[in-house]
Amino acid sequence: MFLFLVKKVLGKLLMPLPFAAFLLLLAGVASVFGRKKLARGLIAAVLFLVFFLSLPAVGYRIIAPLERQYAQYDNSPVAYVVVHGGYHKSDPHQPITSLLSRVSMARLMEGVRIYQLNPGAKLLLSGYHPRDPISHAEAMARVAETYGVPRADIVLEPDVKDTEEEVIAWLQYIDGDNFAVVTSAMHMPRTMLWYEIYGAKPVAAPTAFETRGSGKVDWYTMVPHAETFWHVEMAWHEILGIAWAKLRSGY
């Protein structure tokens, strides 16, 4: 648990926005101590960082190499469909279709689609949630049921906290059968790396793509967008996760 917390804290601190906030804090300290030139330099660096990473033309070139590593599900027959967890928030004032985050809903819908293409398959759902009455696995199961998946065909792993734990749990359950792995396209390289580290080669089924088209540079892609900065943060999170997986495993 300690290692998990350390990984999470370091991961958050190394993200672009917290890093920019840290530079601003340093600028404030420098200004207090009379280092005006250093303070102005740090502020300029923050402004450039945020502006540069908010350009769609730049974001595409950071995100697309992650998302394009694996093609969409190729209709290979599978006995299990593994949907990796994401995020949800229970709210009794909202419909079941709003229970999952946008990304988690996309993952689940792709999982249900592949499940329907493979009669007799099981839908495997994973993920915990420390600040919600139900686990993420249970949240996905409730949504899947509303889309016609019988509870008898759903298997839950509600206690896993990260990708590595999900991989270990599902490989123990699947025990060598063919299976598809559904997760966000951006998250797929890290997920497949962990499966490879543990000796498995599942069928990749990426979804929830954030990049579209060819990434052609035009006037629109050179205008900053807050959404692009958020996507770049997601991509950087995955890059750090891949580095951590390789460092931890020596792969």
Secondary structure, 3 states (H helix, E strand, C coil): CHHHHHHHHHHHHCCHHHHHHHHHHHHHHHHHCCCHHHHHHHHHHHHHHHHHHCCHHHHHHHHHHHHCCCCCCCCCCCCEEEECCCCECCCCCCCHHHCECHHHHHHHHHHHHHHHHCCCCEEEEECCCCCCCCCHHHHHHHHHHHCCCCHHHEEEECCCCCHHHHHHHHHHHHCCCCEEEEEECCCHHHHHHHHHHCCCCCEEEEECCCCCCCCCCCCHHHCCCHHHHHHHHHHHHHHHHHHHHHHHHCC
